[in-house]
Amino acid sequence: MCEGCIVCCEAINFDVFAGCIWERYNHPAIEKVSHLHIHEKRTQAMSSQTVASISASKPLANPVLGVSTTIGVAGVLLMGVVSWMMLLVNRELAVGVVIAVSLAAYAGLVFLFLRNVASRQSFVGAIAGVIGGAVSLIFIGSLMTERVKVLESVQSHSSMEILGVQMDRTVVSGTVVYQPGGFTGSGIALGVGVIVGMIFLGWLAGRLRARNVSYVVKDVDWRARFAWVVALSYLPLIAVGGLVTSTESGLAVPDSVRTYGSVGILFPLSLMEDPRIYLEHSHRIFGTFAGLATILLVVRMFGAPSRLMPRVMSAALLFGVVGQGLMGIFRVSEQSQGLAMLHGVLAQIVFALAIATGVVCSKRWEGITPSDDAIAYAKSTRLMLMIATVGLGIQLVFGAMARHLDSGHAVMSHVGLSFIVVMLVIIAGAKCIRIGKIDREVKGGAGAIRPYGAMVHGFVMLQFTLGWGALAMTRTGGQGHPELPTSTELAGAPGIRVGEAIMTTSHHLIGALLLAMVVGALAWSMRIASRPKNG
């Protein structure tokens, strides 16, 4: 058989051809094909058949589309965080520099993620660029519009008496103000350039990955990975929300839905000179991104074959995100500090739910086979984690009351309860680590819970330390929360205390991570404890 026939048959079905040649003819040509080459051909043949069959029945279940969506959305999240941090430090930075650094970060993440793509890396990378480019408009929309000068007229009335006659006088004066304008040609070119750049970088990363076939491709559940990307998208939202509270920026934008009359994502960056406007507006932008990512997660869970639990969890997560968004809208429209407190509490609960969703979506969750000893020990661990979760929830409410309402009683309760909660969390984390040690020699056992125990220990000690630092840097005393500066009072508002804002926001963010890790460990303990014993 000639070499051309071998290549032709391989293109049809390499597995059938190889088996036929080996069993019936024992053709020496088969020995010339390396094991790696066989693996590549088999993977490509199976991938093509799988994609074709699944796409014909459910287009949303297309593996290439799922992988590309995960990579594209994760890359845009990284770009958004990088660009936000750069502009937070210096909003006078050239737009080209911000875009270049963000695209470099995007290319690095795509190259990293493509390691777990077995074939068609260039195509997957390019499609990820298309999807990511469309999603990135949430962040780059503010760079595509301009501000315009508007002459705002102001009328003043006065009266005077001349020779016994009352005379009225009206004086009209004009003041130049800036308002959001429309798209600019350069802005549209910038948006198109970013999308094209993301497509090219994705394609290039795929080409570079395809040249290196020395690594072993891991079997990745991309929907589960996307669930983790969605959970991570809530972190910058919580961090920026914490800064909004710490810098008293909650009412810097008068509109509850729009931004100074403009569609939120199209509010020009040139109108964000005031840091409070920048923080409040960017908080809304990250919220828009997190909402879109959550919707995509629900679509992926219900648009393809999936287990019931991930579908239920993703739907619950979407309801939580929608409720959180509505509460944020009413908080601004009503200018209510009580709603601001509830908004902050719900944010951390939703983030914890997102972490639990990522846990439930994982393949390891479905196929876990713990030992009998681990199952027995997980029952007491589950109870301890429940108690720790309740304690952290109470701490969260007291902390929000102290932060938003400046309640002296809440501060004292928060400080006093912290010692008890720290002990509960340390004990719960130790029990999680103990379960992992019991099953460290068991393949597919309960070892997945062990990292959560270690992270819980690290976060609780860091949180306790930051709490004392935040208490030392903030003023409390039960005299009521100071009035937040509104959009018309920003010019005369007191300066931002940067050190205090960083400390309190760090305490806020680590608290959210601690609660989320405890809830994630609780989900694992419930799963382990519910498994039937062997035999």
Sequence and secondary structure as in RCSB ss.txt:
>XXXX:A:sequence
MCEGCIVCCEAINFDVFAGCIWERYNHPAIEKVSHLHIHEKRTQAMSSQTVASISASKPLANPVLGVSTTIGVAG
VLLMGVVSWMMLLVNRELAVGVVIAVSLAAYAGLVFLFLRNVASRQSFVGAIAGVIGGAVSLIFIGSLMTERVKV
LESVQSHSSMEILGVQMDRTVVSGTVVYQPGGFTGSGIALGVGVIVGMIFLGWLAGRLRARNVSYVVKDVDWRAR
FAWVVALSYLPLIAVGGLVTSTESGLAVPDSVRTYGSVGILFPLSLMEDPRIYLEHSHRIFGTFAGLATILLVVR
MFGAPSRLMPRVMSAALLFGVVGQGLMGIFRVSEQSQGLAMLHGVLAQIVFALAIATGVVCSKRWEGITPSDDAI
AYAKSTRLMLMIATVGLGIQLVFGAMARHLDSGHAVMSHVGLSFIVVMLVIIAGAKCIRIGKIDREVKGGAGAIR
PYGAMVHGFVMLQFTLGWGALAMTRTGGQGHPELPTSTELAGAPGIRVGEAIMTTSHHLIGALLLAMVVGALAWS
MRIASRPKNG
>XXXX:A:secstr
  HHHHHHHHHHHHHHHHHHIIIII  GGGGGS HHHHHHHHHHHHHHHHHHHHHHH GGG HHHHHHHHHHHHH
HHHHHHHHHHHHHH TTS HHHHHHHHHHHHHHHHHHHGGG  S HHHHHHHHHHHHHHHHHHHHGGGSEEEEEE
EEEEEEEEEEEETTEEEEEEEEEEEEEEEEEEE HHHHHHHHHHHHHHHHHHHHHHHHHHH   S      HHHH
HHHHHHHHHHHHHHHHHHHHHTT TTSS  SSSBTTB GGG  GGG  SHHHHHHHHHHHHHHHHHHHHHHHHHH
HHSS   HHHHHHHHHHHHHHHHHHHHHHHHHHHT HHHHHHHHHHHHHHHHHHHHHHHHHSHHHHH    HHHH
HHHHHHHHHHHHHHHHHHHHHHHHHHHHHH  HHHHHHHHHHHHHHHHHHHHHHHHHHHHHHHTTTSTTSGGGGH
HHHHHHHHHHHHHHHHHHHHHHHS  SSS       TTSGGGS    HHHHHHHHHHHHHHHHHHHHHHHHHHHH
HHHHHS    
